[in-house]
Amino acid sequence: MQEQPELKRSLGLIDATMIVAGSMIGSGIFLVSADMARTVGSAGYLLLLWIITGLITVMAALSYGELAGMMPKAGGQFVYIQRAFGNLTAFLYGWTVFTVISTGVIAAVGIAFANYTAIFFPELNQNIFSLSPLAFGRGAGGEGAFVINLKQILAIISILFLTYSNSRGIRNGKIIQFVFTSAKLFGLFALIVLGIAIGLKGNTLMENFHNAWDASTTTVNPDGSLNIKHLAGFALVGAMGSTIINSLFSADAWNNVTFIAGEIKDPKKNIPRSLFLGTLIVTILYTLANIAYLCLLPVKGDPHAADVYGMGIQFATDNRIGAAAATMIFGNVALFIMAGLIMVSTFGCNNGLILAGARVYYAMAKDKLFFKKAGTLNENSVPATALWLQGAWAAALCLTGTYKDLVAYSTFASMIFYIVTIIGIFVLRKKEPDTERPYKAFGYPLMPALYILAALAICAILIIYDGRNTGMALLFVAAGIPVYFLTVGKKQ
């Protein structure tokens, strides 16, 4: 009888840390501060939101370390939820990861990669298929049309290429992750250092902090004029809670390293360490990047201004705040410099997402909660079937034209299951008090409890202020319940 291949423990601490940082840093840090600045309108609250995001992320990572040390198996978060709450809850997590959390983000990041590639090759903006909005019972004018363009095709090609590369063995994924994460860390660091050094020669930072806590929301009226609404009290809390979804998305996917626990050397030590180091590095870089933006550009701006300085952070062209900041350093060539950096960043980010995500479906299949074939390894000791199933669905999502919505759905859904997982620490402490815990959650029970309360507060605010997207996310999760009982639940 032929011996079945097994997962190989070939990733060290540096590799694991690169996967944490590389999966977190995509395009968000170069884009979302513009929308956040329009929502809160002040330097103080903009930085505070990024710091809160970092603290929440690091708190969660420190808490996850206990579960990772207890269960150093492929599948990570799926395994933790299953052990604490059983098959149904674990299936709902895996179902949501497959339908929207992981694949939705892979599709969105792939589209971001293609969008920035189009800066070098404008031909990619060409449509190759368009279905008239009249087919949907809507009026003429093009709004609501279903369109496929060359950028979407490039996004699909990039996803399938990375899927193929990772199916050839963990070594390929490791090399791509190290090279691209190193490159984007260097590029982001250079933007920070040059931005702060050059920006401090002027008065922009001081002017931004002159009224650092004067919060306001700025919107553009149909006639092009600005509508500025000052914020205080519950209105300010609501604005902060609704816009923090942007920075949380930019800092998400840090938990992906737990999915590949079966391929990490000495996982009981290296996974907790990589979670802490990776999230801490990215938190520091993200905070410094926003300080660099504030050194170079005013928070408030005018969308009709003639230059990037006049547009400010709020109205950076197409929300490209990173490109606007780089223009203040390098001039007009900055658009191409930043496009190249974001191409590197998104390509490396998707490699980490694709590498790690498939291990969830592999773990599910091993427990008969997913397609049986997804629980097998190929001759390169990787779950190739799970990789290709993930790649196929992510590619399909690239064609839907709804990837921006998928980003919102996936971030809220992720928050739900982060809360469930960290509650699992308390559950397992009670159910399995004698189980070996090589690493114990930092500051237990206060730190995990603080994370749960903070995350619940953010979710509550999002439900109030962004009911459409949060409702869709909850619908994705709930749809898994009948699927479970109609399929795998019958066999349990």
C-alpha positions in Angstrom: 0.0 0.0 0.0 1.4 3.4 -1.0 2.3 5.6 1.9 0.2 8.8 2.0 2.2 12.1 1.9 2.2 14.2 5.1 2.4 17.9 5.8 6.1 18.9 6.2 7.2 21.2 9.0 9.5 23.4 7.0 8.6 26.9 8.1 10.6 28.7 10.8 9.9 31.7 13.0 10.9 34.2 10.3 8.8 32.4 7.6 5.8 32.4 10.0 6.3 36.1 10.8 6.5 37.0 7.1 3.2 35.2 6.6 1.6 37.2 9.4 2.9 40.5 8.1 2.6 39.7 4.4 -1.0 38.6 4.7 -1.9 41.8 6.6 -0.2 44.4 4.3 -2.1 44.6 1.0 -3.5 47.8 -0.6 -5.5 49.1 2.4 -2.8 51.2 4.1 -2.3 53.1 0.8 -6.0 53.8 0.4 -8.4 53.8 3.3 -7.1 56.8 5.3 -8.8 59.1 2.8 -12.2 57.7 3.6 -11.5 57.7 7.3 -10.4 61.3 7.1 -13.6 62.3 5.4 -15.6 60.5 8.1 -13.8 61.9 11.2 -12.1 65.0 9.7 -9.2 65.4 12.2 -5.6 64.3 12.6 -6.2 63.2 16.3 -9.1 60.9 15.6 -7.5 59.5 12.4 -4.4 58.4 14.3 -6.5 57.3 17.3 -8.5 54.9 15.0 -5.3 53.4 13.7 -3.8 53.0 17.2 -7.1 51.4 18.4 -7.0 49.0 15.4 -3.4 48.1 16.3 -4.2 47.5 20.0 -7.2 45.4 19.1 -5.2 43.3 16.7 -2.3 42.7 19.0 -4.6 41.9 21.9 -6.3 39.3 19.7 -3.0 37.9 18.5 -1.7 37.5 22.1 -4.9 35.7 23.0 -4.7 33.4 20.0 -1.3 32.3 21.1 -2.8 30.1 23.9 -5.0 28.2 21.4 -2.2 27.9 18.9 0.1 26.4 21.5 -2.6 23.9 22.6 -3.6 22.8 19.1 -0.6 23.1 16.7 -2.6 21.6 13.8 -3.4 22.5 10.3 -6.6 24.5 10.2 -5.9 26.8 13.1 -9.0 28.8 14.0 -11.3 26.1 12.6 -9.7 23.6 15.0 -10.0 26.0 17.9 -13.7 26.7 17.4 -14.4 23.0 16.8 -12.8 22.0 20.1 -14.5 24.7 22.1 -18.0 24.7 20.5 -18.4 21.6 18.3 -18.9 20.8 14.6 -21.8 23.1 13.7 -20.0 26.3 14.9 -16.8 25.1 13.3 -18.6 24.4 10.0 -20.2 27.8 10.0 -16.7 29.3 10.4 -15.2 27.2 7.6 -18.3 27.8 5.4 -17.9 31.6 5.8 -14.1 31.5 5.2 -14.8 29.6 1.9 -17.7 31.7 0.7 -16.6 35.2 1.7 -13.9 35.7 4.4 -10.9 34.3 2.6 -12.0 34.0 -1.0 -13.7 37.4 -1.0 -10.5 39.1 0.2 -8.4 37.1 -2.3 -10.7 38.4 -5.1 -10.6 42.0 -3.8 -6.8 41.9 -3.4 -6.4 40.4 -6.9 -8.6 43.2 -8.3 -6.5 45.8 -6.5 -3.3 44.2 -8.0 -4.9 44.5 -11.5 -6.1 48.1 -10.9 -2.5 49.2 -10.2 -1.1 47.2 -13.0 -3.4 49.1 -15.3 -1.5 52.3 -14.4 1.4 50.9 -16.4 -0.8 49.2 -19.0 -4.0 51.4 -19.6 -5.2 48.8 -22.1 -6.3 46.7 -19.2 -9.2 49.1 -18.6 -10.8 47.8 -21.8 -14.1 45.9 -21.4 -14.4 42.6 -23.2 -18.0 41.9 -22.2 -20.9 44.0 -21.1 -24.5 43.1 -20.4 -26.9 46.1 -20.7 -28.6 47.2 -17.4 -31.9 46.8 -19.4 -31.4 43.1 -19.0 -31.9 43.7 -15.2 -35.0 45.8 -15.7 -33.2 49.0 -15.1 -33.0 52.2 -17.2 -30.5 53.0 -19.8 -27.3 54.9 -19.1 -25.0 52.1 -18.1 -25.6 52.1 -14.4 -25.9 48.6 -13.0 -24.5 46.9 -16.1 -22.6 43.7 -15.7 -19.1 44.2 -17.1 -16.1 42.0 -17.5 -12.8 43.8 -18.3 -9.2 42.8 -18.8 -8.4 43.9 -15.2 -10.7 41.2 -13.9 -9.0 38.7 -16.2 -5.6 39.7 -14.9 -6.8 39.4 -11.3 -8.0 35.8 -12.1 -4.7 35.0 -13.8 -2.7 36.2 -10.8 -4.9 34.1 -8.4 -4.6 31.0 -10.5 -0.8 31.5 -10.9 -0.3 31.7 -7.2 -2.6 28.8 -6.6 -0.5 26.7 -9.1 2.7 27.9 -7.5 1.5 26.9 -4.0 0.3 23.5 -5.3 3.9 22.8 -6.3 5.0 22.7 -2.7 5.3 24.8 0.5 8.8 25.9 -0.6 7.5 27.9 -3.5 5.0 29.7 -1.3 7.7 30.4 1.3 10.1 31.9 -1.2 7.4 34.1 -2.8 6.2 35.2 0.6 9.7 36.1 1.8 10.7 38.0 -1.3 7.5 40.0 -1.7 7.0 40.7 2.0 10.6 41.9 2.3 10.2 44.2 -0.7 6.9 45.8 0.5 8.2 46.2 4.0 11.2 48.0 2.6 9.0 50.2 0.3 6.6 51.1 3.1 9.6 51.9 5.4 11.1 54.1 2.8 7.9 56.0 2.3 7.6 56.5 6.1 11.2 57.7 6.6 11.3 60.0 3.6 7.8 61.3 4.2 8.5 62.2 7.9 11.9 63.6 7.1 10.7 65.8 4.2 7.3 66.6 5.8 8.9 67.9 9.0 10.7 70.6 7.1 7.3 72.3 6.6 4.4 73.2 8.9 1.8 70.7 7.7 2.0 68.4 10.7 1.7 71.3 13.1 -1.3 72.7 11.2 -3.0 69.3 11.2 -2.7 69.1 15.0 -3.8 72.7 15.6 -7.4 71.5 16.0 -6.5 67.8 16.4 -9.8 66.9 18.1 -12.2 69.0 16.1 -14.1 66.1 14.4 -16.4 66.5 11.4 -17.8 64.4 8.5 -17.3 65.9 5.0 -19.4 64.9 2.0 -19.7 66.3 -1.5 -23.1 67.6 -2.5 -24.4 66.9 -6.1 -23.5 70.5 -7.1 -19.9 69.9 -6.0 -20.1 72.0 -2.8 -19.0 70.5 0.5 -21.3 69.5 3.4 -19.4 69.6 6.7 -21.1 68.2 9.7 -19.4 68.6 13.1 -19.3 65.6 15.3 -19.6 65.1 19.1 -21.0 62.6 21.5 -22.8 59.6 20.1 -22.5 61.0 16.5 -18.7 60.9 16.9 -18.7 57.4 18.4 -20.9 56.2 15.5 -18.7 57.8 12.9 -15.5 56.3 14.5 -17.2 52.9 14.8 -18.4 52.8 11.2 -15.1 53.9 9.7 -12.8 51.7 11.7 -13.9 48.9 9.5 -11.5 50.4 7.0 -8.4 50.1 9.2 -9.6 46.7 10.5 -9.7 45.4 7.0 -6.2 46.7 6.4 -5.0 44.9 9.5 -6.9 41.6 8.9 -5.7 38.2 8.0 -3.1 38.1 10.7 -4.6 34.8 11.9 -3.8 33.0 8.7 -0.5 31.7 10.1 -2.6 29.4 12.4 -4.0 27.7 9.4 -0.6 26.3 8.4 0.4 25.2 11.9 1.0 21.7 10.6 3.9 23.0 8.5 5.6 25.2 11.1 8.6 24.0 13.0 8.2 24.0 16.8 4.6 25.4 16.4 3.9 25.6 20.1 6.5 28.4 20.4 6.8 29.8 16.9 3.1 30.5 16.2 2.5 32.6 19.3 5.8 34.5 18.7 5.0 35.1 15.0 1.5 36.3 15.8 2.9 38.9 18.3 5.9 39.9 16.1 3.9 40.2 12.9 1.0 42.2 14.3 3.3 44.5 16.3 5.5 45.2 13.2 2.5 46.0 11.0 0.8 48.1 13.8 4.0 50.2 14.1 4.3 50.6 10.3 0.7 51.5 9.8 0.8 54.2 12.6 4.0 55.7 11.2 2.6 55.6 7.7 -0.3 57.8 8.8 2.1 60.1 10.6 4.0 60.4 7.3 0.7 61.3 5.5 0.0 63.9 8.1 3.5 65.4 7.7 3.1 65.8 4.0 -0.6 66.6 3.4 -3.4 68.5 5.2 -6.3 66.4 6.5 -8.9 68.7 5.1 -9.0 69.4 1.4 -11.0 70.4 -1.6 -11.9 67.8 -4.3 -11.6 70.6 -6.9 -8.1 71.7 -6.0 -5.5 71.8 -8.7 -2.8 69.8 -6.9 -2.5 66.9 -4.4 -1.7 69.2 -1.5 -4.9 71.2 -2.0 -7.0 68.0 -2.2 -5.5 66.9 1.1 -5.9 63.5 2.7 -9.7 63.6 2.4 -9.9 64.0 -1.3 -6.8 62.2 -2.6 -7.5 61.1 -6.2 -9.3 57.7 -6.2 -8.5 57.6 -2.4 -4.8 57.0 -3.4 -3.4 58.6 -0.3 -0.1 56.7 -0.6 0.4 58.0 -4.1 -0.6 61.6 -3.0 2.0 61.4 -0.2 4.6 60.0 -2.6 4.0 62.9 -5.0 5.0 65.3 -2.3 8.3 63.4 -2.1 9.1 62.3 -5.7 6.9 64.6 -7.9 4.8 63.3 -10.8 6.7 60.0 -11.1 5.3 59.0 -7.7 2.1 57.6 -9.2 4.2 54.9 -10.9 6.4 54.3 -7.9 3.4 53.7 -5.7 1.7 51.6 -8.3 4.7 49.4 -8.4 4.9 49.2 -4.6 1.2 48.3 -4.3 1.5 45.7 -7.1 4.3 44.0 -5.0 2.3 44.4 -1.8 -1.0 42.9 -3.2 0.8 40.1 -5.0 2.6 39.1 -1.8 -0.5 39.5 0.3 -2.5 37.2 -1.9 0.3 34.6 -1.8 -0.1 34.4 1.9 -3.9 34.3 1.8 -3.9 31.5 -0.8 -1.2 29.5 0.9 -2.9 29.6 4.3 -6.6 29.6 3.4 -6.6 26.1 1.7 -5.4 24.5 5.0 -8.8 25.4 6.6 -10.7 23.3 4.0 -8.1 20.6 4.3 -8.7 20.4 8.1 -12.5 20.5 7.5 -12.3 17.6 5.0 -10.3 15.5 7.4 -13.2 15.8 9.8 -15.7 15.1 7.1 -17.0 18.7 7.1 -16.0 19.5 3.5 -15.4 17.7 0.2 -13.5 14.5 0.9 -11.0 15.1 -1.8 -10.0 18.4 -0.2 -8.5 16.4 2.7 -5.8 14.8 0.6 -2.3 15.9 -0.2 -0.6 15.7 -3.5 3.0 14.4 -4.2 4.3 17.8 -3.0 2.7 17.3 0.4 0.2 20.2 0.0 -3.6 20.1 -0.2 -3.8 20.8 -3.9 -7.5 20.1 -4.3 -8.4 22.5 -1.5 -6.1 25.1 -3.2 -7.8 24.7 -6.5 -11.3 24.8 -5.0 -10.4 28.0 -3.2 -8.8 29.5 -6.4 -11.8 28.7 -8.6 -14.3 30.3 -6.2 -12.1 33.4 -5.7 -11.7 33.7 -9.5 -15.5 33.6 -9.8 -15.9 36.3 -7.3 -13.6 38.5 -9.4 -16.2 38.5 -12.1 -19.1 39.5 -9.8 -18.2 43.1 -9.7 -19.2 43.1 -6.0 -15.7 42.7 -4.5 -15.9 46.1 -2.6 -19.0 44.8 -0.9 -17.3 41.5 -0.2 -14.5 43.4 1.6 -17.1 44.9 4.0 -18.9 41.5 4.4 -15.6 39.6 5.1 -14.3 42.1 7.7 -17.5 42.0 9.7 -17.8 38.2 9.4 -14.1 37.9 10.5 -14.9 40.0 13.6 -17.8 37.8 14.6 -15.6 34.7 14.5 -12.6 36.4 16.2 -15.0 37.1 19.1 -16.3 33.4 19.1 -12.7 32.1 19.0 -11.5 34.2 22.0 -14.6 33.3 24.0 -13.3 29.7 23.3 -10.3 30.4 25.5 -12.6 30.8 28.5 -14.7 27.8 27.5 -11.6 25.6 27.1 -10.1 26.8 30.4 -13.2 25.5 32.1 -13.7 22.3 30.0 -10.0 21.3 29.9 -8.2 22.8 32.9 -5.5 20.2 32.8 -4.6 20.4 29.1 -1.0 21.5 28.5 -0.8 25.2 27.6 2.8 26.0 26.5 1.8 29.6 26.1 -1.0 31.2 28.1 -3.0 34.2 26.9 -1.2 37.4 28.0 -3.2 39.2 30.7 -5.8 36.5 31.1 -8.7 37.0 31.8 -8.6 40.8 31.4 -6.9 41.1 28.0 -9.1 38.6 26.2 -12.2 40.1 27.9 -11.2 43.6 26.8 -10.9 42.4 23.2 -14.3 40.7 23.3 -15.9 43.9 24.7 -14.2 46.2 22.2 -15.0 43.9 19.2 -18.6 43.6 20.3 -18.9 47.4 20.6 -17.6 47.8 17.1 -19.9 45.2 15.7 -22.9 46.8 17.4 -22.0 50.2 16.0 -21.6 48.7 12.5 -25.0 47.0 12.7 -26.5 50.4 13.6 -24.7 52.5 11.1 -24.0 50.0 8.3 -27.0 47.7 8.4 -26.8 46.7 4.7 -23.3 45.2 4.7 -23.5 43.8 8.2 -26.8 42.2 7.4 -25.3 40.6 4.3 -22.4 39.3 6.3 -24.8 37.7 8.9 -26.8 36.3 6.0 -23.7 34.6 4.6 -23.0 33.0 8.0 -26.7 32.0 8.5 -26.9 30.4 5.1 -24.4 27.8 6.3 -26.9 26.4 8.9 -29.2 24.7 6.4 -26.2 23.6 4.3 -24.8 21.9 7.4 -28.0 20.0 8.3 -28.7 19.0 4.7 -25.2 17.7 4.0 -22.6 16.9 6.6 -24.9 17.2 9.6 -26.8 14.1 8.5 -23.6 12.0 8.9 -22.7 13.2 12.4 
